[in-house]
Amino acid sequence: MGNVLFSIIWLVILIFIGFWIAGLAAGIYILLIPFTVCIEPLSGLTDFLLSVIQFPRYCAQAMVDGKGFN
């Protein structure tokens, strides 16, 4: 029963948090990625934003697996 509960919690996180954060990060990523050619230190920030963009995938995988928060 706990796995189903965690799956529902992950679904709620995915819909109400994951998509919005990833969308915002994607917009910033698209704006910054051309400037990484000229400004090398931005590559660390764009790498971080790329990992944030993949947060919905993490939520979906956790939902399918029924993983807890530990």
PDB file of N, H, CA, C and O in Angstrom:
ATOM      1  N   MET A   1       0.822  -1.205   0.000  1.00  0.00           N
ATOM      2  CA  MET A   1       0.000   0.000   0.000  1.00  0.00           C
ATOM      3  C   MET A   1       0.856   1.253   0.000  1.00  0.00           C
ATOM      4  O   MET A   1       0.467   2.282  -0.554  1.00  0.00           O
ATOM      5  N   GLY A   2       2.032   1.163   0.629  1.00  0.00           N
ATOM      6  H   GLY A   2       2.348   0.328   1.080  1.00  0.00           H
ATOM      7  CA  GLY A   2       2.908   2.323   0.685  1.00  0.00           C
ATOM      8  C   GLY A   2       3.417   2.725  -0.687  1.00  0.00           C
ATOM      9  O   GLY A   2       3.600   3.912  -0.958  1.00  0.00           O
ATOM     10  N   ASN A   3       3.650   1.737  -1.564  1.00  0.00           N
ATOM     11  H   ASN A   3       3.501   0.773  -1.344  1.00  0.00           H
ATOM     12  CA  ASN A   3       4.135   2.049  -2.900  1.00  0.00           C
ATOM     13  C   ASN A   3       3.110   2.835  -3.702  1.00  0.00           C
ATOM     14  O   ASN A   3       3.471   3.752  -4.440  1.00  0.00           O
ATOM     15  N   VAL A   4       1.845   2.489  -3.566  1.00  0.00           N
ATOM     16  H   VAL A   4       1.552   1.744  -2.966  1.00  0.00           H
ATOM     17  CA  VAL A   4       0.790   3.215  -4.270  1.00  0.00           C
ATOM     18  C   VAL A   4       0.703   4.639  -3.743  1.00  0.00           C
ATOM     19  O   VAL A   4       0.533   5.581  -4.516  1.00  0.00           O
ATOM     20  N   LEU A   5       0.818   4.796  -2.440  1.00  0.00           N
ATOM     21  H   LEU A   5       0.957   4.031  -1.812  1.00  0.00           H
ATOM     22  CA  LEU A   5       0.773   6.125  -1.848  1.00  0.00           C
ATOM     23  C   LEU A   5       1.937   6.978  -2.337  1.00  0.00           C
ATOM     24  O   LEU A   5       1.748   8.143  -2.688  1.00  0.00           O
ATOM     25  N   PHE A   6       3.133   6.410  -2.362  1.00  0.00           N
ATOM     26  H   PHE A   6       3.287   5.464  -2.077  1.00  0.00           H
ATOM     27  CA  PHE A   6       4.285   7.156  -2.863  1.00  0.00           C
ATOM     28  C   PHE A   6       4.138   7.473  -4.349  1.00  0.00           C
ATOM     29  O   PHE A   6       4.558   8.541  -4.794  1.00  0.00           O
ATOM     30  N   SER A   7       3.557   6.575  -5.112  1.00  0.00           N
ATOM     31  H   SER A   7       3.215   5.708  -4.751  1.00  0.00           H
ATOM     32  CA  SER A   7       3.337   6.842  -6.535  1.00  0.00           C
ATOM     33  C   SER A   7       2.389   8.018  -6.732  1.00  0.00           C
ATOM     34  O   SER A   7       2.604   8.846  -7.616  1.00  0.00           O
ATOM     35  N   ILE A   8       1.356   8.095  -5.923  1.00  0.00           N
ATOM     36  H   ILE A   8       1.182   7.422  -5.204  1.00  0.00           H
ATOM     37  CA  ILE A   8       0.419   9.220  -6.010  1.00  0.00           C
ATOM     38  C   ILE A   8       1.108  10.515  -5.601  1.00  0.00           C
ATOM     39  O   ILE A   8       0.906  11.552  -6.233  1.00  0.00           O
ATOM     40  N   ILE A   9       1.916  10.462  -4.555  1.00  0.00           N
ATOM     41  H   ILE A   9       2.080   9.620  -4.042  1.00  0.00           H
ATOM     42  CA  ILE A   9       2.652  11.657  -4.126  1.00  0.00           C
ATOM     43  C   ILE A   9       3.601  12.118  -5.223  1.00  0.00           C
ATOM     44  O   ILE A   9       3.690  13.315  -5.497  1.00  0.00           O
ATOM     45  N   TRP A  10       4.315  11.183  -5.857  1.00  0.00           N
ATOM     46  H   TRP A  10       4.243  10.211  -5.634  1.00  0.00           H
ATOM     47  CA  TRP A  10       5.228  11.546  -6.945  1.00  0.00           C
ATOM     48  C   TRP A  10       4.464  12.121  -8.135  1.00  0.00           C
ATOM     49  O   TRP A  10       4.966  13.020  -8.809  1.00  0.00           O
ATOM     50  N   LEU A  11       3.264  11.619  -8.403  1.00  0.00           N
ATOM     51  H   LEU A  11       2.856  10.888  -7.855  1.00  0.00           H
ATOM     52  CA  LEU A  11       2.444  12.168  -9.480  1.00  0.00           C
ATOM     53  C   LEU A  11       2.066  13.615  -9.191  1.00  0.00           C
ATOM     54  O   LEU A  11       2.124  14.466 -10.079  1.00  0.00           O
ATOM     55  N   VAL A  12       1.681  13.890  -7.960  1.00  0.00           N
ATOM     56  H   VAL A  12       1.634  13.199  -7.239  1.00  0.00           H
ATOM     57  CA  VAL A  12       1.333  15.260  -7.571  1.00  0.00           C
ATOM     58  C   VAL A  12       2.551  16.173  -7.691  1.00  0.00           C
ATOM     59  O   VAL A  12       2.438  17.295  -8.186  1.00  0.00           O
ATOM     60  N   ILE A  13       3.705  15.702  -7.244  1.00  0.00           N
ATOM     61  H   ILE A  13       3.797  14.791  -6.843  1.00  0.00           H
ATOM     62  CA  ILE A  13       4.940  16.490  -7.369  1.00  0.00           C
ATOM     63  C   ILE A  13       5.259  16.735  -8.837  1.00  0.00           C
ATOM     64  O   ILE A  13       5.659  17.837  -9.214  1.00  0.00           O
ATOM     65  N   LEU A  14       5.085  15.718  -9.659  1.00  0.00           N
ATOM     66  H   LEU A  14       4.761  14.823  -9.353  1.00  0.00           H
ATOM     67  CA  LEU A  14       5.362  15.849 -11.090  1.00  0.00           C
ATOM     68  C   LEU A  14       4.473  16.903 -11.735  1.00  0.00           C
ATOM     69  O   LEU A  14       4.958  17.749 -12.486  1.00  0.00           O
ATOM     70  N   ILE A  15       3.189  16.858 -11.450  1.00  0.00           N
ATOM     71  H   ILE A  15       2.795  16.171 -10.840  1.00  0.00           H
ATOM     72  CA  ILE A  15       2.246  17.772 -12.099  1.00  0.00           C
ATOM     73  C   ILE A  15       2.375  19.195 -11.569  1.00  0.00           C
ATOM     74  O   ILE A  15       2.427  20.141 -12.354  1.00  0.00           O
ATOM     75  N   PHE A  16       2.429  19.360 -10.250  1.00  0.00           N
ATOM     76  H   PHE A  16       2.387  18.592  -9.612  1.00  0.00           H
ATOM     77  CA  PHE A  16       2.367  20.697  -9.678  1.00  0.00           C
ATOM     78  C   PHE A  16       3.718  21.369  -9.481  1.00  0.00           C
ATOM     79  O   PHE A  16       3.777  22.591  -9.336  1.00  0.00           O
ATOM     80  N   ILE A  17       4.803  20.603  -9.471  1.00  0.00           N
ATOM     81  H   ILE A  17       4.755  19.611  -9.589  1.00  0.00           H
ATOM     82  CA  ILE A  17       6.122  21.198  -9.247  1.00  0.00           C
ATOM     83  C   ILE A  17       7.072  20.897 -10.400  1.00  0.00           C
ATOM     84  O   ILE A  17       7.701  21.804 -10.947  1.00  0.00           O
ATOM     85  N   GLY A  18       7.175  19.626 -10.767  1.00  0.00           N
ATOM     86  H   GLY A  18       6.665  18.889 -10.323  1.00  0.00           H
ATOM     87  CA  GLY A  18       8.179  19.192 -11.736  1.00  0.00           C
ATOM     88  C   GLY A  18       8.078  19.861 -13.085  1.00  0.00           C
ATOM     89  O   GLY A  18       9.074  20.363 -13.606  1.00  0.00           O
ATOM     90  N   PHE A  19       6.882  19.876 -13.665  1.00  0.00           N
ATOM     91  H   PHE A  19       6.072  19.469 -13.242  1.00  0.00           H
ATOM     92  CA  PHE A  19       6.721  20.472 -14.988  1.00  0.00           C
ATOM     93  C   PHE A  19       7.014  21.965 -14.974  1.00  0.00           C
ATOM     94  O   PHE A  19       7.622  22.489 -15.907  1.00  0.00           O
ATOM     95  N   TRP A  20       6.587  22.649 -13.924  1.00  0.00           N
ATOM     96  H   TRP A  20       6.093  22.223 -13.166  1.00  0.00           H
ATOM     97  CA  TRP A  20       6.770  24.102 -13.868  1.00  0.00           C
ATOM     98  C   TRP A  20       8.236  24.477 -13.686  1.00  0.00           C
ATOM     99  O   TRP A  20       8.733  25.389 -14.347  1.00  0.00           O
ATOM    100  N   ILE A  21       8.918  23.784 -12.802  1.00  0.00           N
ATOM    101  H   ILE A  21       8.514  23.043 -12.265  1.00  0.00           H
ATOM    102  CA  ILE A  21      10.341  24.066 -12.586  1.00  0.00           C
ATOM    103  C   ILE A  21      11.140  23.742 -13.842  1.00  0.00           C
ATOM    104  O   ILE A  21      12.020  24.509 -14.233  1.00  0.00           O
ATOM    105  N   ALA A  22      10.842  22.620 -14.472  1.00  0.00           N
ATOM    106  H   ALA A  22      10.127  21.997 -14.155  1.00  0.00           H
ATOM    107  CA  ALA A  22      11.561  22.239 -15.693  1.00  0.00           C
ATOM    108  C   ALA A  22      11.283  23.222 -16.823  1.00  0.00           C
ATOM    109  O   ALA A  22      12.186  23.547 -17.593  1.00  0.00           O
ATOM    110  N   GLY A  23      10.067  23.692 -16.931  1.00  0.00           N
ATOM    111  H   GLY A  23       9.333  23.428 -16.306  1.00  0.00           H
ATOM    112  CA  GLY A  23       9.736  24.675 -17.968  1.00  0.00           C
ATOM    113  C   GLY A  23      10.467  25.986 -17.774  1.00  0.00           C
ATOM    114  O   GLY A  23      10.969  26.571 -18.733  1.00  0.00           O
ATOM    115  N   LEU A  24      10.527  26.445 -16.547  1.00  0.00           N
ATOM    116  H   LEU A  24      10.118  25.969 -15.768  1.00  0.00           H
ATOM    117  CA  LEU A  24      11.252  27.679 -16.251  1.00  0.00           C
ATOM    118  C   LEU A  24      12.742  27.505 -16.513  1.00  0.00           C
ATOM    119  O   LEU A  24      13.379  28.378 -17.102  1.00  0.00           O
ATOM    120  N   ALA A  25      13.292  26.387 -16.082  1.00  0.00           N
ATOM    121  H   ALA A  25      12.775  25.677 -15.604  1.00  0.00           H
ATOM    122  CA  ALA A  25      14.712  26.116 -16.313  1.00  0.00           C
ATOM    123  C   ALA A  25      15.011  25.986 -17.802  1.00  0.00           C
ATOM    124  O   ALA A  25      16.076  26.406 -18.257  1.00  0.00           O
ATOM    125  N   ALA A  26      14.086  25.409 -18.566  1.00  0.00           N
ATOM    126  H   ALA A  26      13.222  25.067 -18.197  1.00  0.00           H
ATOM    127  CA  ALA A  26      14.297  25.266 -20.011  1.00  0.00           C
ATOM    128  C   ALA A  26      14.340  26.626 -20.693  1.00  0.00           C
ATOM    129  O   ALA A  26      15.153  26.851 -21.589  1.00  0.00           O
ATOM    130  N   GLY A  27      13.468  27.529 -20.270  1.00  0.00           N
ATOM    131  H   GLY A  27      12.808  27.346 -19.542  1.00  0.00           H
ATOM    132  CA  GLY A  27      13.488  28.873 -20.846  1.00  0.00           C
ATOM    133  C   GLY A  27      14.798  29.593 -20.580  1.00  0.00           C
ATOM    134  O   GLY A  27      15.372  30.207 -21.479  1.00  0.00           O
ATOM    135  N   ILE A  28      15.267  29.516 -19.346  1.00  0.00           N
ATOM    136  H   ILE A  28      14.801  29.017 -18.616  1.00  0.00           H
ATOM    137  CA  ILE A  28      16.542  30.153 -18.999  1.00  0.00           C
ATOM    138  C   ILE A  28      17.690  29.474 -19.730  1.00  0.00           C
ATOM    139  O   ILE A  28      18.618  30.140 -20.188  1.00  0.00           O
ATOM    140  N   TYR A  29      17.632  28.155 -19.840  1.00  0.00           N
ATOM    141  H   TYR A  29      16.879  27.614 -19.468  1.00  0.00           H
ATOM    142  CA  TYR A  29      18.670  27.392 -20.542  1.00  0.00           C
ATOM    143  C   TYR A  29      18.758  27.817 -22.010  1.00  0.00           C
ATOM    144  O   TYR A  29      19.851  28.011 -22.541  1.00  0.00           O
ATOM    145  N   ILE A  30      17.612  27.957 -22.652  1.00  0.00           N
ATOM    146  H   ILE A  30      16.724  27.799 -22.220  1.00  0.00           H
ATOM    147  CA  ILE A  30      17.583  28.354 -24.062  1.00  0.00           C
ATOM    148  C   ILE A  30      18.178  29.744 -24.243  1.00  0.00           C
ATOM    149  O   ILE A  30      18.871  30.002 -25.228  1.00  0.00           O
ATOM    150  N   LEU A  31      17.912  30.633 -23.303  1.00  0.00           N
ATOM    151  H   LEU A  31      17.349  30.423 -22.504  1.00  0.00           H
ATOM    152  CA  LEU A  31      18.469  31.986 -23.406  1.00  0.00           C
ATOM    153  C   LEU A  31      19.973  32.019 -23.164  1.00  0.00           C
ATOM    154  O   LEU A  31      20.674  32.819 -23.783  1.00  0.00           O
ATOM    155  N   LEU A  32      20.479  31.172 -22.282  1.00  0.00           N
ATOM    156  H   LEU A  32      19.909  30.522 -21.779  1.00  0.00           H
ATOM    157  CA  LEU A  32      21.892  31.232 -21.904  1.00  0.00           C
ATOM    158  C   LEU A  32      22.825  30.392 -22.764  1.00  0.00           C
ATOM    159  O   LEU A  32      24.005  30.718 -22.885  1.00  0.00           O
ATOM    160  N   ILE A  33      22.325  29.324 -23.360  1.00  0.00           N
ATOM    161  H   ILE A  33      21.366  29.059 -23.262  1.00  0.00           H
ATOM    162  CA  ILE A  33      23.213  28.389 -24.052  1.00  0.00           C
ATOM    163  C   ILE A  33      24.024  29.038 -25.183  1.00  0.00           C
ATOM    164  O   ILE A  33      25.173  28.638 -25.372  1.00  0.00           O
ATOM    165  N   PRO A  34      23.510  30.004 -25.942  1.00  0.00           N
ATOM    166  CA  PRO A  34      24.362  30.616 -26.971  1.00  0.00           C
ATOM    167  C   PRO A  34      25.524  31.414 -26.385  1.00  0.00           C
ATOM    168  O   PRO A  34      26.568  31.545 -27.023  1.00  0.00           O
ATOM    169  N   PHE A  35      25.354  31.942 -25.192  1.00  0.00           N
ATOM    170  H   PHE A  35      24.505  31.835 -24.674  1.00  0.00           H
ATOM    171  CA  PHE A  35      26.393  32.767 -24.585  1.00  0.00           C
ATOM    172  C   PHE A  35      27.526  31.947 -23.970  1.00  0.00           C
ATOM    173  O   PHE A  35      28.573  32.500 -23.633  1.00  0.00           O
ATOM    174  N   THR A  36      27.330  30.640 -23.819  1.00  0.00           N
ATOM    175  H   THR A  36      26.479  30.191 -24.093  1.00  0.00           H
ATOM    176  CA  THR A  36      28.398  29.815 -23.248  1.00  0.00           C
ATOM    177  C   THR A  36      29.594  29.706 -24.184  1.00  0.00           C
ATOM    178  O   THR A  36      30.694  29.362 -23.751  1.00  0.00           O
ATOM    179  N   VAL A  37      29.386  29.995 -25.456  1.00  0.00           N
ATOM    180  H   VAL A  37      28.493  30.275 -25.808  1.00  0.00           H
ATOM    181  CA  VAL A  37      30.503  29.991 -26.397  1.00  0.00           C
ATOM    182  C   VAL A  37      31.465  31.131 -26.071  1.00  0.00           C
ATOM    183  O   VAL A  37      32.682  30.967 -26.147  1.00  0.00           O
ATOM    184  N   CYS A  38      30.911  32.279 -25.709  1.00  0.00           N
ATOM    185  H   CYS A  38      29.922  32.412 -25.646  1.00  0.00           H
ATOM    186  CA  CYS A  38      31.728  33.463 -25.411  1.00  0.00           C
ATOM    187  C   CYS A  38      32.127  33.545 -23.942  1.00  0.00           C
ATOM    188  O   CYS A  38      33.226  33.995 -23.618  1.00  0.00           O
ATOM    189  N   ILE A  39      31.244  33.114 -23.063  1.00  0.00           N
ATOM    190  H   ILE A  39      30.352  32.748 -23.326  1.00  0.00           H
ATOM    191  CA  ILE A  39      31.473  33.231 -21.622  1.00  0.00           C
ATOM    192  C   ILE A  39      31.553  31.813 -21.052  1.00  0.00           C
ATOM    193  O   ILE A  39      30.532  31.206 -20.727  1.00  0.00           O
ATOM    194  N   GLU A  40      32.760  31.303 -20.936  1.00  0.00           N
ATOM    195  H   GLU A  40      33.589  31.797 -21.200  1.00  0.00           H
ATOM    196  CA  GLU A  40      32.979  29.909 -20.526  1.00  0.00           C
ATOM    197  C   GLU A  40      32.412  29.567 -19.139  1.00  0.00           C
ATOM    198  O   GLU A  40      31.904  28.459 -18.969  1.00  0.00           O
ATOM    199  N   PRO A  41      32.473  30.462 -18.137  1.00  0.00           N
ATOM    200  CA  PRO A  41      31.927  30.092 -16.814  1.00  0.00           C
ATOM    201  C   PRO A  41      30.421  29.810 -16.805  1.00  0.00           C
ATOM    202  O   PRO A  41      29.917  29.219 -15.850  1.00  0.00           O
ATOM    203  N   LEU A  42      29.704  30.216 -17.836  1.00  0.00           N
ATOM    204  H   LEU A  42      30.114  30.696 -18.612  1.00  0.00           H
ATOM    205  CA  LEU A  42      28.270  29.918 -17.896  1.00  0.00           C
ATOM    206  C   LEU A  42      27.985  28.439 -18.144  1.00  0.00           C
ATOM    207  O   LEU A  42      26.860  27.983 -17.937  1.00  0.00           O
ATOM    208  N   SER A  43      28.986  27.692 -18.580  1.00  0.00           N
ATOM    209  H   SER A  43      29.900  28.062 -18.748  1.00  0.00           H
ATOM    210  CA  SER A  43      28.745  26.279 -18.879  1.00  0.00           C
ATOM    211  C   SER A  43      28.366  25.492 -17.620  1.00  0.00           C
ATOM    212  O   SER A  43      27.591  24.539 -17.700  1.00  0.00           O
ATOM    213  N   GLY A  44      28.898  25.877 -16.474  1.00  0.00           N
ATOM    214  H   GLY A  44      29.528  26.651 -16.409  1.00  0.00           H
ATOM    215  CA  GLY A  44      28.500  25.218 -15.225  1.00  0.00           C
ATOM    216  C   GLY A  44      27.035  25.459 -14.909  1.00  0.00           C
ATOM    217  O   GLY A  44      26.326  24.550 -14.479  1.00  0.00           O
ATOM    218  N   LEU A  45      26.584  26.691 -15.125  1.00  0.00           N
ATOM    219  H   LEU A  45      27.160  27.430 -15.475  1.00  0.00           H
ATOM    220  CA  LEU A  45      25.180  27.026 -14.885  1.00  0.00           C
ATOM    221  C   LEU A  45      24.268  26.304 -15.868  1.00  0.00           C
ATOM    222  O   LEU A  45      23.218  25.791 -15.480  1.00  0.00           O
ATOM    223  N   THR A  46      24.662  26.262 -17.135  1.00  0.00           N
ATOM    224  H   THR A  46      25.515  26.679 -17.450  1.00  0.00           H
ATOM    225  CA  THR A  46      23.819  25.580 -18.119  1.00  0.00           C
ATOM    226  C   THR A  46      23.784  24.069 -17.879  1.00  0.00           C
ATOM    227  O   THR A  46      22.767  23.427 -18.143  1.00  0.00           O
ATOM    228  N   ASP A  47      24.872  23.503 -17.384  1.00  0.00           N
ATOM    229  H   ASP A  47      25.697  24.025 -17.169  1.00  0.00           H
ATOM    230  CA  ASP A  47      24.857  22.075 -17.031  1.00  0.00           C
ATOM    231  C   ASP A  47      23.890  21.811 -15.881  1.00  0.00           C
ATOM    232  O   ASP A  47      23.164  20.817 -15.888  1.00  0.00           O
ATOM    233  N   PHE A  48      23.883  22.708 -14.891  1.00  0.00           N
ATOM    234  H   PHE A  48      24.472  23.516 -14.885  1.00  0.00           H
ATOM    235  CA  PHE A  48      22.945  22.581 -13.777  1.00  0.00           C
ATOM    236  C   PHE A  48      21.504  22.712 -14.268  1.00  0.00           C
ATOM    237  O   PHE A  48      20.635  21.940 -13.862  1.00  0.00           O
ATOM    238  N   LEU A  49      21.251  23.689 -15.143  1.00  0.00           N
ATOM    239  H   LEU A  49      21.957  24.316 -15.472  1.00  0.00           H
ATOM    240  CA  LEU A  49      19.898  23.873 -15.669  1.00  0.00           C
ATOM    241  C   LEU A  49      19.443  22.652 -16.462  1.00  0.00           C
ATOM    242  O   LEU A  49      18.269  22.281 -16.422  1.00  0.00           O
ATOM    243  N   LEU A  50      20.368  22.032 -17.179  1.00  0.00           N
ATOM    244  H   LEU A  50      21.321  22.332 -17.212  1.00  0.00           H
ATOM    245  CA  LEU A  50      20.024  20.822 -17.923  1.00  0.00           C
ATOM    246  C   LEU A  50      19.615  19.693 -16.979  1.00  0.00           C
ATOM    247  O   LEU A  50      18.705  18.924 -17.291  1.00  0.00           O
ATOM    248  N   SER A  51      20.271  19.589 -15.845  1.00  0.00           N
ATOM    249  H   SER A  51      21.010  20.213 -15.591  1.00  0.00           H
ATOM    250  CA  SER A  51      19.875  18.561 -14.877  1.00  0.00           C
ATOM    251  C   SER A  51      18.519  18.891 -14.245  1.00  0.00           C
ATOM    252  O   SER A  51      17.754  17.984 -13.919  1.00  0.00           O
ATOM    253  N   VAL A  52      18.215  20.183 -14.070  1.00  0.00           N
ATOM    254  H   VAL A  52      18.836  20.920 -14.335  1.00  0.00           H
ATOM    255  CA  VAL A  52      16.906  20.583 -13.540  1.00  0.00           C
ATOM    256  C   VAL A  52      15.811  20.269 -14.559  1.00  0.00           C
ATOM    257  O   VAL A  52      14.703  19.883 -14.188  1.00  0.00           O
ATOM    258  N   ILE A  53      16.127  20.436 -15.841  1.00  0.00           N
ATOM    259  H   ILE A  53      17.027  20.750 -16.143  1.00  0.00           H
ATOM    260  CA  ILE A  53      15.160  20.133 -16.892  1.00  0.00           C
ATOM    261  C   ILE A  53      14.779  18.656 -16.858  1.00  0.00           C
ATOM    262  O   ILE A  53      13.666  18.300 -17.245  1.00  0.00           O
ATOM    263  N   GLN A  54      15.672  17.803 -16.408  1.00  0.00           N
ATOM    264  H   GLN A  54      16.576  18.093 -16.094  1.00  0.00           H
ATOM    265  CA  GLN A  54      15.408  16.364 -16.348  1.00  0.00           C
ATOM    266  C   GLN A  54      14.687  15.941 -15.066  1.00  0.00           C
ATOM    267  O   GLN A  54      14.478  14.746 -14.858  1.00  0.00           O
ATOM    268  N   PHE A  55      14.304  16.880 -14.208  1.00  0.00           N
ATOM    269  H   PHE A  55      14.473  17.851 -14.377  1.00  0.00           H
ATOM    270  CA  PHE A  55      13.609  16.556 -12.961  1.00  0.00           C
ATOM    271  C   PHE A  55      12.276  15.830 -13.191  1.00  0.00           C
ATOM    272  O   PHE A  55      11.973  14.906 -12.436  1.00  0.00           O
ATOM    273  N   PRO A  56      11.462  16.200 -14.197  1.00  0.00           N
ATOM    274  CA  PRO A  56      10.227  15.428 -14.421  1.00  0.00           C
ATOM    275  C   PRO A  56      10.487  13.956 -14.738  1.00  0.00           C
ATOM    276  O   PRO A  56       9.683  13.097 -14.379  1.00  0.00           O
ATOM    277  N   ARG A  57      11.591  13.661 -15.400  1.00  0.00           N
ATOM    278  H   ARG A  57      12.245  14.359 -15.691  1.00  0.00           H
ATOM    279  CA  ARG A  57      11.935  12.260 -15.669  1.00  0.00           C
ATOM    280  C   ARG A  57      12.221  11.525 -14.362  1.00  0.00           C
ATOM    281  O   ARG A  57      11.804  10.380 -14.185  1.00  0.00           O
ATOM    282  N   TYR A  58      12.928  12.181 -13.452  1.00  0.00           N
ATOM    283  H   TYR A  58      13.267  13.111 -13.596  1.00  0.00           H
ATOM    284  CA  TYR A  58      13.200  11.578 -12.146  1.00  0.00           C
ATOM    285  C   TYR A  58      11.891  11.323 -11.394  1.00  0.00           C
ATOM    286  O   TYR A  58      11.708  10.263 -10.797  1.00  0.00           O
ATOM    287  N   CYS A  59      10.984  12.301 -11.428  1.00  0.00           N
ATOM    288  H   CYS A  59      11.132  13.162 -11.914  1.00  0.00           H
ATOM    289  CA  CYS A  59       9.695  12.131 -10.751  1.00  0.00           C
ATOM    290  C   CYS A  59       8.907  10.978 -11.357  1.00  0.00           C
ATOM    291  O   CYS A  59       8.323  10.172 -10.632  1.00  0.00           O
ATOM    292  N   ALA A  60       8.890  10.897 -12.680  1.00  0.00           N
ATOM    293  H   ALA A  60       9.365  11.551 -13.269  1.00  0.00           H
ATOM    294  CA  ALA A  60       8.147   9.827 -13.342  1.00  0.00           C
ATOM    295  C   ALA A  60       8.750   8.459 -13.026  1.00  0.00           C
ATOM    296  O   ALA A  60       8.020   7.492 -12.805  1.00  0.00           O
ATOM    297  N   GLN A  61      10.073   8.379 -13.004  1.00  0.00           N
ATOM    298  H   GLN A  61      10.666   9.164 -13.184  1.00  0.00           H
ATOM    299  CA  GLN A  61      10.717   7.100 -12.685  1.00  0.00           C
ATOM    300  C   GLN A  61      10.426   6.689 -11.243  1.00  0.00           C
ATOM    301  O   GLN A  61      10.169   5.518 -10.964  1.00  0.00           O
ATOM    302  N   ALA A  62      10.467   7.657 -10.331  1.00  0.00           N
ATOM    303  H   ALA A  62      10.675   8.608 -10.557  1.00  0.00           H
ATOM    304  CA  ALA A  62      10.158   7.367  -8.931  1.00  0.00           C
ATOM    305  C   ALA A  62       8.696   6.963  -8.773  1.00  0.00           C
ATOM    306  O   ALA A  62       8.370   6.115  -7.943  1.00  0.00           O
ATOM    307  N   MET A  63       7.813   7.570  -9.569  1.00  0.00           N
ATOM    308  H   MET A  63       8.077   8.259 -10.244  1.00  0.00           H
ATOM    309  CA  MET A  63       6.398   7.229  -9.514  1.00  0.00           C
ATOM    310  C   MET A  63       6.178   5.791  -9.992  1.00  0.00           C
ATOM    311  O   MET A  63       5.427   5.040  -9.370  1.00  0.00           O
ATOM    312  N   VAL A  64       6.821   5.411 -11.080  1.00  0.00           N
ATOM    313  H   VAL A  64       7.431   6.021 -11.585  1.00  0.00           H
ATOM    314  CA  VAL A  64       6.665   4.054 -11.611  1.00  0.00           C
ATOM    315  C   VAL A  64       7.232   3.021 -10.642  1.00  0.00           C
ATOM    316  O   VAL A  64       6.658   1.947 -10.461  1.00  0.00           O
ATOM    317  N   ASP A  65       8.370   3.354 -10.016  1.00  0.00           N
ATOM    318  H   ASP A  65       8.837   4.227 -10.163  1.00  0.00           H
ATOM    319  CA  ASP A  65       9.005   2.426  -9.082  1.00  0.00           C
ATOM    320  C   ASP A  65       8.344   2.426  -7.708  1.00  0.00           C
ATOM    321  O   ASP A  65       8.555   1.498  -6.928  1.00  0.00           O
ATOM    322  N   GLY A  66       7.550   3.446  -7.398  1.00  0.00           N
ATOM    323  H   GLY A  66       7.379   4.200  -8.032  1.00  0.00           H
ATOM    324  CA  GLY A  66       6.940   3.554  -6.080  1.00  0.00           C
ATOM    325  C   GLY A  66       7.952   3.852  -4.996  1.00  0.00           C
ATOM    326  O   GLY A  66       7.787   3.433  -3.851  1.00  0.00           O
ATOM    327  N   LYS A  67       9.011   4.584  -5.359  1.00  0.00           N
ATOM    328  H   LYS A  67       9.145   4.924  -6.290  1.00  0.00           H
ATOM    329  CA  LYS A  67      10.086   4.877  -4.409  1.00  0.00           C
ATOM    330  C   LYS A  67       9.642   5.880  -3.359  1.00  0.00           C
ATOM    331  O   LYS A  67       8.789   6.732  -3.609  1.00  0.00           O
ATOM    332  N   GLY A  68      10.233   5.763  -2.185  1.00  0.00           N
ATOM    333  H   GLY A  68      10.925   5.071  -1.982  1.00  0.00           H
ATOM    334  CA  GLY A  68      10.017   6.725  -1.119  1.00  0.00           C
ATOM    335  C   GLY A  68      10.949   7.911  -1.292  1.00  0.00           C
ATOM    336  O   GLY A  68      11.538   8.104  -2.356  1.00  0.00           O
ATOM    337  N   PHE A  69      11.077   8.697  -0.246  1.00  0.00           N
ATOM    338  H   PHE A  69      10.598   8.540   0.618  1.00  0.00           H
ATOM    339  CA  PHE A  69      11.889   9.909  -0.316  1.00  0.00           C
ATOM    340  C   PHE A  69      13.290   9.725   0.251  1.00  0.00           C
ATOM    341  O   PHE A  69      14.022  10.706   0.382  1.00  0.00           O
ATOM    342  N   ASN A  70      13.677   8.533   0.584  1.00  0.00           N
ATOM    343  H   ASN A  70      13.082   7.736   0.478  1.00  0.00           H
ATOM    344  CA  ASN A  70      15.006   8.330   1.163  1.00  0.00           C
ATOM    345  C   ASN A  70      16.025   7.989   0.122  1.00  0.00           C
ATOM    346  O   ASN A  70      17.196   7.788   0.446  1.00  0.00           O
TER     347      ASN A  70
END
